[in-house]
Amino acid sequence: MAIDELDGRLLELLAREPRIGVLEASRRLGVARGTAQARLDKLRSTGVIRGFGPEVDPAAIGFPVTAFATLEIKQGRGGEVRAHLASVPEVLELHTITGQGDMLCRLVARSNADLQRVIDEVVGFDGIVRSATAIVMENPVPYRTTPLVRHAAHPHPRPRPQAHLSPSDSPSSGPHRSPPPG
């Protein structure tokens, strides 16, 4: 679904202040309350807004270690593997993927030693053939959607960085010749 500038402004406001009421949102956006409510309802019904629950930081509740595991699964066992992984509380996300492996999951653990326990629980299922795990060292760009919302609400090409050329490197100055060795 495409969003317009008003949808984008509403989504940004909700991202900044998730507990804001519709009346206050309409006041800040400069639109009627009914307009804000209709836009909010549309964004929810089309799945753009998936929820209003709190964002929980796993580290703050005792799970500071994050890792990604790429899993290779036995053919025809995808449904069983999904059900198994959904039963492991430390599996935060699961994606089916292309390339190396069949599934990618984000895991959390209480420590590196506890991560081994989580990995053992994940791969200790008959439908999983092999796994490769990478431990997250830092998360410099946490999950975010606001820049994407801005881009979707105001689609325009981003300028590409231009290389800085000296006059002799300019395409209009002809081929570049090196001075003779001397």
C-alpha positions as CSV (number, residue, x, y, z in Angstrom):
1,M,0.0,0.0,0.0
2,A,1.3,3.4,-0.9
3,I,1.3,6.1,1.8
4,D,1.0,9.8,1.4
5,E,2.5,12.8,3.2
6,L,-0.2,12.9,5.9
7,D,0.1,9.1,6.5
8,G,3.9,9.6,6.9
9,R,3.5,12.5,9.3
10,L,1.0,10.5,11.4
11,L,3.3,7.4,11.4
12,E,6.3,9.6,12.5
13,L,4.2,11.2,15.3
14,L,3.1,7.8,16.5
15,A,6.7,6.5,16.4
16,R,7.9,9.5,18.5
17,E,4.9,9.4,20.9
18,P,3.2,6.0,20.8
19,R,0.8,6.9,23.6
20,I,-0.6,10.1,21.9
21,G,-4.4,10.2,21.5
22,V,-6.2,10.7,18.2
23,L,-7.5,14.1,19.3
24,E,-4.0,15.4,20.1
25,A,-2.5,13.8,17.0
26,S,-5.2,15.6,14.8
27,R,-4.3,18.9,16.6
28,R,-0.6,18.5,15.9
29,L,-1.1,17.4,12.3
30,G,-3.6,20.2,11.7
31,V,-6.4,17.9,10.5
32,A,-9.9,17.1,11.7
33,R,-10.1,14.4,14.4
34,G,-12.2,12.3,12.0
35,T,-9.5,12.5,9.3
36,A,-6.8,11.4,11.8
37,Q,-9.0,8.5,13.0
38,A,-9.8,7.4,9.4
39,R,-6.1,7.5,8.5
40,L,-5.2,5.5,11.6
41,D,-7.9,2.9,10.9
42,K,-6.8,2.6,7.3
43,L,-3.1,2.1,8.4
44,R,-4.1,-0.6,10.9
45,S,-6.5,-2.4,8.6
46,T,-4.0,-2.6,5.7
47,G,-1.3,-3.9,8.0
48,V,1.0,-0.8,7.8
49,I,0.7,-0.5,11.6
50,R,1.1,-3.9,13.2
51,G,0.6,-3.0,16.8
52,F,0.9,-0.6,19.7
53,G,2.6,-2.8,22.2
54,P,5.7,-1.8,24.1
55,E,9.1,-2.3,22.5
56,V,11.0,-4.6,24.9
57,D,14.8,-4.5,25.1
58,P,16.0,-8.1,25.7
59,A,19.2,-6.9,27.3
60,A,17.1,-4.9,29.9
61,I,15.3,-8.1,31.0
62,G,18.5,-10.2,31.3
63,F,19.3,-11.3,27.7
64,P,22.3,-9.1,26.6
65,V,23.7,-11.6,24.1
66,T,22.2,-11.5,20.5
67,A,23.2,-13.9,17.7
68,F,22.0,-14.9,14.3
69,A,21.8,-18.5,13.3
70,T,21.6,-19.7,9.7
71,L,19.9,-23.1,9.6
72,E,19.9,-25.8,6.9
73,I,16.8,-28.0,7.2
74,K,15.8,-31.4,5.8
75,Q,13.6,-31.2,2.8
76,G,9.9,-31.4,3.7
77,R,10.5,-30.6,7.4
78,G,9.9,-26.8,7.2
79,G,6.6,-26.8,9.1
80,E,8.0,-29.0,11.9
81,V,11.1,-26.9,12.2
82,R,9.1,-23.7,12.3
83,A,6.9,-25.1,15.1
84,H,10.0,-26.2,17.0
85,L,11.7,-22.8,16.7
86,A,8.5,-21.0,17.7
87,S,8.5,-23.0,21.0
88,V,12.0,-21.7,22.0
89,P,11.5,-18.4,23.9
90,E,15.0,-17.1,23.0
91,V,14.2,-17.3,19.3
92,L,13.0,-13.7,18.6
93,E,12.6,-13.9,14.8
94,L,12.6,-16.5,12.1
95,H,12.9,-15.8,8.4
96,T,13.1,-18.3,5.5
97,I,15.9,-17.2,3.2
98,T,17.7,-17.9,-0.1
99,G,21.5,-18.4,-0.3
100,Q,23.5,-20.3,2.3
101,G,20.9,-22.1,4.5
102,D,17.2,-22.2,4.6
103,M,16.3,-20.2,7.7
104,L,17.7,-17.3,9.6
105,C,16.8,-16.7,13.2
106,R,17.7,-14.1,15.7
107,L,18.5,-15.5,19.1
108,V,19.1,-14.0,22.5
109,A,20.8,-15.4,25.6
110,R,21.8,-14.5,29.1
111,S,25.6,-15.0,28.4
112,N,27.8,-16.6,25.9
113,A,27.7,-19.8,27.8
114,D,23.9,-19.6,27.9
115,L,24.0,-19.0,24.1
116,Q,25.5,-22.5,23.7
117,R,22.5,-23.9,25.6
118,V,20.1,-22.0,23.3
119,I,21.9,-23.2,20.2
120,D,21.8,-26.8,21.5
121,E,18.1,-26.4,22.0
122,V,17.6,-24.9,18.5
123,V,19.7,-27.5,16.6
124,G,18.7,-30.5,18.8
125,F,15.7,-31.1,16.5
126,D,15.8,-33.8,13.9
127,G,14.7,-31.5,11.0
128,I,17.8,-29.3,11.3
129,V,20.8,-30.6,9.4
130,R,23.4,-27.9,10.1
131,S,23.8,-24.4,11.6
132,A,26.2,-21.5,11.5
133,T,26.0,-18.8,14.3
134,A,27.3,-15.3,14.4
135,I,27.3,-13.4,17.7
136,V,26.4,-9.7,17.5
137,M,29.1,-7.4,18.8
138,E,27.3,-4.1,18.4
139,N,24.0,-2.8,16.9
140,P,24.9,0.7,15.5
141,V,21.7,0.9,13.5
142,P,18.9,-0.7,15.5
143,Y,15.7,-1.8,13.8
144,R,14.0,1.3,12.5
145,T,11.2,2.2,10.1
146,T,11.0,6.0,10.3
147,P,13.5,6.7,7.5
148,L,11.6,4.3,5.3
149,V,8.3,5.9,6.2
150,R,9.7,9.3,5.2
151,H,11.0,7.9,1.9
152,A,7.7,6.2,1.2
153,A,5.7,9.3,2.0
154,H,8.0,11.5,-0.1
155,P,9.3,9.3,-2.9
156,H,12.1,11.2,-4.7
157,P,15.4,9.9,-5.9
158,R,18.3,10.4,-3.5
159,P,21.2,12.3,-4.9
160,R,24.2,10.0,-5.6
161,P,27.5,11.1,-4.3
162,Q,29.7,12.6,-7.0
163,A,33.4,11.8,-7.2
164,H,35.6,14.9,-7.0
165,L,37.7,15.0,-10.1
166,S,40.6,17.2,-10.8
167,P,40.5,19.2,-14.1
168,S,42.9,16.7,-15.7
169,D,40.6,13.8,-14.7
170,S,37.5,15.4,-16.2
171,P,36.0,13.4,-19.1
172,S,36.0,16.6,-21.2
173,S,39.7,17.1,-20.9
174,G,40.6,14.0,-23.0
175,P,42.8,11.1,-21.9
176,H,45.1,11.4,-19.0
177,R,48.8,11.1,-19.8
178,S,51.5,10.5,-17.2
179,P,54.7,12.5,-17.4
180,P,57.6,10.5,-18.9
181,P,59.8,8.7,-16.4
182,G,62.8,10.8,-15.6
